[in-house]
Amino acid sequence: MRKAIHILLSSATLIAGGHAFAQSPEEAADAGPGGPIIVTAARSILPANALPLTIDVIDKDALDQQIAISGSVTDAVATLTPSFSPTRQKLSGAGETLRGRSPLYAINGIPQSTPLRDGARDGFTIDGFFVDRVELIFGSNALQGIGGTGGIVNQVTVGAPKVEGLSGRVLVQGTADNDVHSDGIGGKLGGLFQYKVGDFDATIGATYEKRGVYYDGRGDRIGLNLTQGETQDSQATNIFARLGYAVSATGRIDLIASRFELKGEGDFVAVEGNRLTGQPTGAVRGTPPGDPAANRTESIALSYTDSALGGGNFVSQIFFNRSRDTFGGELAPIASFQDPSIAPVNTLFDQSQNRSRKIGAKISYERAVPGFEALTATLGFDALWDKTQQQLIATGRVWVPPAEFRSLAPFTQANLKLFDGLVRVAGGARWENVQIKIDDFHTLAQTTRTLAVNPYWGGVDVAGGKPKFDDLLINGGLIIEPWQGIRAYASYAEGYTAPDVGRITRSINQTGVDIDNYLAIEPIVSNNREVGIEVKRGPFDGSATYFWSSSDKGQLLVPGTGRNFDVQRQRIEIEGLEVNLRAQMPIEGLKLGIGYAHIQGRYDTNADDVVDTDLDGVNISPDRVNLSATYNHGPVSAILQTQYYLSRSFHADAGRPQPDQRNNFGGYTVTDASIRYQTGLGGVRLSVQNLFDTFYIDYSSDTRLPTDKLAYFAGRGRSFTLSWDYSF
């Protein structure tokens, strides 16, 4: 049985998106502009250029600018990152990948994913108003534990107040579509208040956002995905709090809590589209059955840090996180939920809900080795307990049985500085000890779509078990920096995640299956190898990175019953090139940027360990070119950006069944703009998404489910957001 493996390194590239690097809030004031970049997701206080990682940091100004355009942190990351899939503009992020694999979303290092039954809602667990910066680490890695096969998207929340007394900020904004339809109007209110007295500080804030229905470039309503969930026609609330106490000049205790909920309003139902005529899925007023799709996440974390404990940096954290993902019902009864023992076939309505709970702890200590200061060493230990299940809320049946995931992982890492920084060598090891526990269970009445004669039957009994996986691997990377601001690096790293055990267990349709020896639930171990060069000198900031990765038992999503997707475990190989360049122009404050990403992925269809067929749009992102022009001078800041998503056809080797050509991607181009003016009474910003009101079919809809008339969605047309923010 394949063992689970973690390695601590990955790699990355600078993104041409018109944004700047930022330090952590606690260090930004000391570092100043151009100071060292400290990335907490890398779990090291060494500057980013000392790590063989490809890293980008989206700072607060750039993040707020992008959220004003597109509305969410996920959209901001996807827009600025060429190797990230274009978002579906839905509540579900299923199929959205980084470097062709799923990223790990985290908040202050706390994982937001539900790995044993991926609800794909982990990109919507906190409002961007409370996020200070987003740290991106590219490629497979195990820096934050399970889930980082494509990389890490770590959202770092607002820091402690710096000044005595009361401070804070407020936000008021409104959004409208191009024709200002009454049902397309949305708005947002946000407030954050901070108070500091002596060694104690407190932060508390809240946001409320109402989103209207979306309209495409033709002025028609965009269809709703009632089952997976929507950001349009929804309401979202977020309550955030942080309490801190300085126990010494270098030590702090922090308690951070957040409750986020996004819920559909249930005012519209979908209308079938037609791919042959190019008519996308639409929407009309109506009341969908059951409860609207929703996502609720509650978390609390207690941390103690000391930046000078015994001459080193000590970080500890314990956390609790729980989520509830409600999937909406469809107008027609879902085939997977039919059971003739409960109601006549095609009359039984039901909908499902994911429930997940996480308890975890992280601890690490980093310092230069006494007597050998050129060597920095880190020791740490992570523990995580996750329990997830998916049940049907109308009838009380269990679709995915409760599954418990336990991970215990000690790790060590070292970074050696040679020849006064000309060369750095990094390496380390992580031992991942994993157990998955599933009790005996019985599958739903319908477990396969292939039983043409009698598709409804009583399900099967499955014997539970406690499969275990563990292993130890080393990792390594090399950096050469012959001149300040110019570096080349090479690295190898592996990431680890569990497959979507929920999809796998719920689709078992054979008797005699025992979870203890069911190979389909073995962990996914993916590696990342890359070489890159970065130049940050004078007015230029550029990088080029070539990477390639593979996984022997990867996770491939394939269409199942209805709009559900099943999991196949097959060998997957991905390679790609990322090139980015940003340059300061002679005009003060003006920067131009260009970014390009090419990604090619293939998988093995016949288990001969040779990949032979292209990954489709459900499993890999399109090639892309990003262009941007940013201006920041005096009271004015502005951006004009264009994303060119390039067309793609999917192929198989000779003698293999060819992919459905209807799922080829035609490509499209979207341009956005935003301008902000700072006054004495706050800042006023006008943002425009899809400036030229381009009509297009989004990438996800264009490349999957070619016969589904209710899953053929257009992208959002021109929309305007006017906002006012004030800090005090």
Secondary structure, DSSP 8 states (H G I E B T S, - for coil): -----B----------SS------HHHHHHH-TT-----GGGT-SS-GGGSSS-EEEE-HHHHHHHHHHHSSHHHHHHHH-TTB----SSS--TT--BTTB-EEEEETTEE---TTS--S-TT-SS-GGGEEEEEEEESS--TTSTT-SSEEEEEEE-----SSEEEEEEEEEEEEETT--GGG-EEEEEEEEEEEETTEEEEEEEEEEEE---B-TTS-B----TTT--SSSEEEEEEEEEEEEESSSSEEEEEEEEEEEEEE---EEEE--BTTTTB--EEEE---SSS--EEEEEEEEEEEEEEEETTEEEEEEEEEEEEEEE----SS--GGG--TTTS-TT-----EEEEEEEEEEEEEEEEEETTEEEEEEEEEEEEEEEEEEEEETTT--EEEEEEEEEEEEEEEEEEEEEGGGTEEEEEEEEEEEEEEEE--EE--S---S--SS-------EEB-B--EEEEEEEEEEEEEEEETTEEEEEEEEEEEE---HHHHHHT--STT-BGGG-GGGS-EEEEEEEEEEEEEETTEEEEEEEEEEEEEEEEEEEE-STT-EEEEEEEEEEEEEEEEEEEE-SSTTEEEEEEEEEEEEEE-SSSSS---EE--TTTS---EEEEEEEEEETTEEEEEEEEEE--B---B-TTS----GGG-B--EEEEEEEEEEEETTEEEEEEEESTT----B-HHHHTS-TT-TTS--B----EEEEEEEEE-
